[in-house]
Amino acid sequence: MSVSDQTYDGSQTTAAAPPDIQDRWTSMDWWNVSSFCLGMLLEAFIFGMASLATSWVSMPTTLRSLLLAWAPIWLILGIAVAGPTADRLGRKLTFYSTMTLYGIGAIGIAFSQTYWLILLFLAMLLFAAGGEMNTIMAASHEVMPTRHRSAAMYTQVNFISLGGSILGGLGLVTVASTVNFQRGMIAVTILVVLALLFLARRQTPESIRWLEKRGEFERARAEMQRYGGLELWEARRREAEVGSNASRPEGQKVQRNVPLQLYASISMAFANTTGFGILTYVMAPTYFPKLTALLLFVANISGFVTGWFSLWADRMSRKILLLVGFIGAFVFVAMAYLLRNQWAHDLPLFILILVLFYIFVNVSYLSEDTFKGEIWPTERRATYVAIVRFISIGIYIGTIFLIPHFTLDQTILFNVGVWALGLLAAIIWSVWGRETGHGVSVAAASAE
């Protein structure tokens, strides 16, 4: 029996559900969104810690570069492990594994007095963060209601900016305190968010779509009975099927173009990761060490405040949002290069350009992070997301070691080229790719 033939109550026919039940936003949906938002927040908070940690102990330039590279290195290792793990063992079990590592790492970082201990416990935290975010990108598309799938994912990704804002704000208010106090406050923040995350995860189901694709119908049925009820899940499944069929020309199945999907997703992910990372996590501690916390705060709060357009994401075209985001980011990073002699002596002008830049970066980032999780088949979704993220972040790691050998002008010009590559990929996808926005189901977005 195929997945589409299997009803959630185990029978071949199902009584008609109330017409609005699939749209009903339940407590389970709130817990899902809350857990994903907190997971994204914590990932960003931990990823940015390396920039602040450069001031915790004295270190030569080489070790500072290693510390800055430490974040993406261990992030992609976590991604590489969590992708196949989540596809093989499940989304929820992977989440509990990452949360356990979070707890150990947070306690360890609070007592890390040396450079090498900082590296050790940061590695643990970052490994967990990579796995956490990767699994969220797969699970969210599978568990959220079709009509709210895009808005939910955009909102969750927007909490990445909030995580960075909290870290930057914490760095600003503790800059005059001791290193031990700053490090302790960071550890306490992680543990508090982790406690809330654990509470939320206890109220959320395993991905029903993933269970069905593996043929585990009895387990799927048990999860549905416990979370929301069979009637709700059956109605949502039927709505997803109707939306999927309606989005296909003449009812024909849309063919996947895996090479195009890999090119577009890797190129845009690389541009976002490297373009944002260089200006935020690398350039600040390299050229403006006293402004690191401020720039972290400005970068992330600009994105978070303007990212609430995500509530209307289900009504929008993913192609257009990707184009708008990459065009805007490219224009303002080019402006930063052209006006470099002016803002070098004018901090308010520098901040203004950055704010405008980060607004468009956030549009591209929210769209691209949603995009790379929705275009792959369910049974390999987490693995493909891991491949895209591993390659794009892996290339970013190499740029971290290049930047110290560049002048400031060369660094910004290099960033212009990075965003140009992302823009080219967005243009190519807009012409030859399929539309994954406008409220289509994940089945249609992934061409399943």
Stockholm file with secondary structure:
# STOCKHOLM 1.0

chainA/1-448         MSVSDQTYDGSQTTAAAPPDIQDRWTSMDWWNVSSFCLGMLLEAFIFGMASLATSWVSMPTTLRSLLLAWAPIWLILGIAVAGPTADRLGRKLTFYSTMTLYGIGAIGIAFSQTYWLILLFLAMLLFAAGGEMNTIMAASHEVMPTRHRSAAMYTQVNFISLGGSILGGLGLVTVASTVNFQRGMIAVTILVVLALLFLARRQTPESIRWLEKRGEFERARAEMQRYGGLELWEARRREAEVGSNASRPEGQKVQRNVPLQLYASISMAFANTTGFGILTYVMAPTYFPKLTALLLFVANISGFVTGWFSLWADRMSRKILLLVGFIGAFVFVAMAYLLRNQWAHDLPLFILILVLFYIFVNVSYLSEDTFKGEIWPTERRATYVAIVRFISIGIYIGTIFLIPHFTLDQTILFNVGVWALGLLAAIIWSVWGRETGHGVSVAAASAE
#=GR chainA/1-448 SS CCTTTCCTTSSSCCCCCCTTGGGCCCHHHHHHHHHHHHHHHHHHHHHHHHHHHTTTSCCCHHHHHHHHHHHHHHHHHHHHHHHHHHHHHCHHHHHHHHHHHHHHHHHHHHTCCSHHHHHHHHHHHHHHHHHHHHHHHHHHHHHSCGGGHHHHHHHHHHHHHHHHHHHHHHHHHTTTSCHHHHHHHHHHHHHHHHHHHHHHHTTCCCCHHHHHHTTCHHHHHHHHHHTTCHHHHHHHHHHHHHHHHHTSGGGCCCCCCHHHHHHHHHHHHHHHHHHHHIIIIIHHHHHCGGGHHHHHHHHHHHHHHHGGGGGGGGGSCHHHHHHHHHHHHHHHHHHHHHTHHHHTTCHHHHHHHHHHHHHHHHHHHHHHHHHHHHSSCGGGHHHHHHHHHHHHHHHHHHHHHHGGGSCHHHHHHHHHHHHHHHHHHHHHHHHHSCCCCTTCCHHHHTTC
#=GC SS_cons         CCTTTCCTTSSSCCCCCCTTGGGCCCHHHHHHHHHHHHHHHHHHHHHHHHHHHTTTSCCCHHHHHHHHHHHHHHHHHHHHHHHHHHHHHCHHHHHHHHHHHHHHHHHHHHTCCSHHHHHHHHHHHHHHHHHHHHHHHHHHHHHSCGGGHHHHHHHHHHHHHHHHHHHHHHHHHTTTSCHHHHHHHHHHHHHHHHHHHHHHHTTCCCCHHHHHHTTCHHHHHHHHHHTTCHHHHHHHHHHHHHHHHHTSGGGCCCCCCHHHHHHHHHHHHHHHHHHHHIIIIIHHHHHCGGGHHHHHHHHHHHHHHHGGGGGGGGGSCHHHHHHHHHHHHHHHHHHHHHTHHHHTTCHHHHHHHHHHHHHHHHHHHHHHHHHHHHSSCGGGHHHHHHHHHHHHHHHHHHHHHHGGGSCHHHHHHHHHHHHHHHHHHHHHHHHHSCCCCTTCCHHHHTTC
//
